[in-house]
Amino acid sequence: MKTYTYSQARQNLSDVLNKAKSDDVLIRRRGGDTFRVIQVTQKGSPLDIDGVNTKVTTKDILSAIRDVRKR
């Protein structure tokens, strides 16, 4: 576990984040507050979203597109 002062962490942010990938990193403020930096892993793509069930048919969608293109 590596501990940085706030100033050290600010000056070496890239190194702090790289270290946090493999080990706990602590950042200590002047007042004594201590914070732990950890890597958060995301599952899947942030663009993955659940579908929405509607009663709209393909025919309705194509009709709306044609209407917009006519204008």
Secondary structure by P-SEA (a helix, b strand, c coil): cccccaaaaaacaaaaaaaaacbbbbbbccccbbbbbbbbbbcccccbbbbbbccccaaaaaaaaaaaaac
